[in-house]
Amino acid sequence: MSLHSDENPINENIENDITSSRRNLVESERVIEETTGWIKCRTVLGVMGFLGFANVYAMRVNLSVAIVAMINSTTPLPSNDSTLDVCPASPSSNNSVPAKPGEFNWTPEQQSIILGSFFYGYVLTQIPGGRIAEIFGGKLVYGIGVLLTAIFTILSPIAAYVDFKFFIVVRVLEGLGEGVTYPAMHAMLARWIPPLERSKFAAYVYAGSNIGTVISLPISGWLCTLQMGGGWPLCFYLFGGFGVLWFIAWMFLVYDTPQKHPRICPKEVEFIVQSIGPQEEHQTMSIPWLKFLTCLPLWAILIAQCGQSWLFYTQLTELPTYMNNILHFDIVSNARLSALPYLSAWIAGILISILADWLLAKGWMSRINSMKLWNTVAAFIPAFGLVGIAWAGCDRLAVMLLLTITSAFSGASYAGNQMNHIDLSPQFAGTMYGITNAASNICGFMAPYVIGQIISSDQQTLGEWREVFYLAAAIDLGANLFYLFFASAEEQDWSRSDSTDMSASIETLMYPES
């Protein structure tokens, strides 16, 4: 019988209780605003998490620009021969910044290995990081992850000068440190953030990765032109130093759960617990690995993230190389323009997530339909933008407009699959995010490797790069179709013990899937 049936007074009572609970949540939020002033403790968590991701992404992506300055390029000068499938050299393309000869004679294949080496370590600590954060709390796991990333970033120039293989080892170790950050933060958000705030909050926190990229790329490009310290090593010293300073602030300001925070307003604790329920007592539940393996909604998240990651890392690691070798931008212009897509993704991601949460709060869209809609937006528009770039060829303005405009919609993934793990299982959100993020970030080294095989010659051509862009678009679109068929927003039966079944049922009614 329908929940809204007029024939059953019990159903009417349940519906009235749910409506009353929603009103209580709204009233609790109003009380918190009045009693805690401008800054709530979960806002501090959001700001510090945002800055943490900005730091780790700045340390991750600076190599994409620095490697252009590090290489003593053996690539032939741009040709004006119209019979070749290449962009003609522009007389003014490199006048603003004189090119400096690089110090390393690495082949294109070696460069691809270096660009992807970070991810060999990054994927290994995803699952352990998520599980450790669930058991012992995410504060220390996330903080130490950022700190280790910073330390190995500072060591990167020394490693590059010592030996090519040593540089790869340091990049792998940097990836090991950063690998715990996303699953650890996911475990913290499951304990801190009410369901109706999750899309918006995730956009604020995880969008730090976009801001880190926006800041790191142009600053790295400028640092590479300096004579002081050799230029490019400054990229690693600067952002590594900021990472160490951030760690100190994080340890003083952030706590694992609202209940452990010594300065939190009791009303905020009450609101959070009322919204998501106490979770401390279920930390030690054994992980249902077999259930993970057979859970189609979890596979849907994993495959969707793999598709989006392939496209993302194609842009992140290879775009500066494309702009240097094909479009012939100088290193400063290259770095500035490479940052534009991530700036647009940051702005649009926040706006879309606010809109998504508003539609959910109004009851105009179910949670599962909301996630499928925004995940499709995050997949289709950037993919077709990449196809457009493939056909824009040597038109610099068209390429940059397509990148900037279409990349904005990639930010819709925050309202798409990014928070879906918490819906499936709040208890194991960190571990599950570790699984899907580890799988998706295999693309971090697979994409550069495959691209290195497609573009194997020194004289890179537009035709080769079109193959790269078509492949990324096809993988992203196919992955989204799988998500549309199999995604779910219902908490799974294996996620909860018998004692939590009733509260979970009430939450399902309050935040229905359909």
DASULHU-V35510 format. One record per backbone hydrogen bond with DSSP energy under -0.5 kcal/mol. NH is the residue of the N-H (numbers start at 1). CO is the residue of the C=O. If there is no record, write none. Layout:
NH:CO  NH:CO
//
This chain:
5:2  8:5  9:7  12:8  13:9  14:10  15:11  16:12  17:13  18:14  19:15  20:16  21:17  22:18  23:19  24:20  25:21  26:22  27:23  28:24  29:25  30:26  31:27  32:28  33:29  34:30  35:31  36:32  37:33  39:36  40:38  43:40  44:40  45:41  46:42  47:43  48:44  49:45  50:46  51:47  52:48  53:49  54:50  55:51  56:52  57:53  58:54  59:55  60:56  61:57  62:58  63:60  64:61  65:61  65:62  66:62  67:63  68:65  69:65  69:66  70:66  71:67  72:104  73:71  82:80  84:81  86:84  93:90  95:92  102:71  103:70  104:70  106:104  111:107  112:108  113:109  114:110  115:111  116:112  117:113  118:114  119:116  120:116  120:117  121:117  121:118  122:118  123:119  124:121  125:121  126:123  129:125  130:126  131:127  132:128  133:129  134:130  135:131  136:132  137:133  141:137  142:138  143:139  144:140  145:141  146:142  147:143  148:144  149:145  150:146  151:147  152:148  153:149  154:150  155:151  156:152  156:153  159:155  160:156  161:157  162:158  163:159  167:163  168:164  169:165  170:166  171:167  172:168  173:169  174:170  175:171  176:172  177:173  178:174  179:175  180:177  181:178  182:178  184:180  185:181  186:182  187:183  188:184  189:185  190:186  191:187  191:188  192:188  193:189  194:192  197:194  198:194  198:195  201:197  202:198  203:199  204:200  205:201  206:202  207:203  208:205  209:206  210:207  211:207  212:208  213:209  214:210  215:211  216:212  217:213  218:214  219:215  220:216  221:217  222:218  223:219  224:220  225:222  226:223  230:227  231:228  232:230  234:231  235:232  236:232  236:233  237:233  238:234  239:235  240:236  241:237  242:238  243:239  244:240  245:241  246:242  247:243  248:244  249:245  250:246  251:247  252:248  252:249  253:249  254:250  260:257  261:257  261:258  264:261  268:265  269:265  270:266  271:267  272:268  273:269  274:270  275:271  276:272  277:273  282:279  283:280  285:282  289:287  292:288  293:289  294:290  295:292  296:294  299:295  300:296  301:297  302:298  303:299  304:300  305:301  306:302  307:303  308:304  309:305  310:306  311:307  312:308  313:309  314:310  315:311  316:312  317:313  318:313  318:314  319:315  322:318  323:319  324:320  325:321  326:322  327:322  329:323  330:93  334:330  335:331  336:332  337:333  338:334  339:335  339:336  340:336  340:337  341:337  342:339  343:339  344:340  345:341  346:342  347:343  348:344  349:345  350:346  351:347  352:348  353:349  354:350  355:351  356:352  357:353  358:354  359:355  360:356  361:357  362:358  363:359  363:360  364:359  365:359  367:512  368:513  369:513  370:366  371:367  372:368  373:369  374:370  375:371  376:372  377:373  378:374  379:375  380:376  381:377  382:377  383:379  384:380  385:381  386:382  387:383  388:384  389:385  390:386  391:387  392:388  393:389  395:392  396:394  399:395  400:396  401:397  402:398  403:399  404:400  405:401  406:402  407:403  408:404  409:405  409:406  410:407  411:408  412:409  413:410  414:411  415:412  416:413  418:413  420:417  422:419  423:419  424:420  425:421  429:426  432:428  433:429  434:430  435:431  436:432  437:433  438:434  439:435  440:436  441:437  442:438  442:439  443:440  444:441  445:442  446:442  447:443  449:445  450:446  451:447  452:448  453:449  454:450  455:451  456:454  460:458  462:85  465:461  466:462  467:463  468:464  469:465  470:466  471:467  472:468  473:469  474:470  475:471  476:472  477:473  478:474  479:475  480:476  481:477  482:478  483:479  484:480  485:481  486:482  487:483  492:424  495:492  496:493  500:497  501:498  504:500  505:501  506:502  507:503  508:504  509:505  510:506  511:507  512:509
//
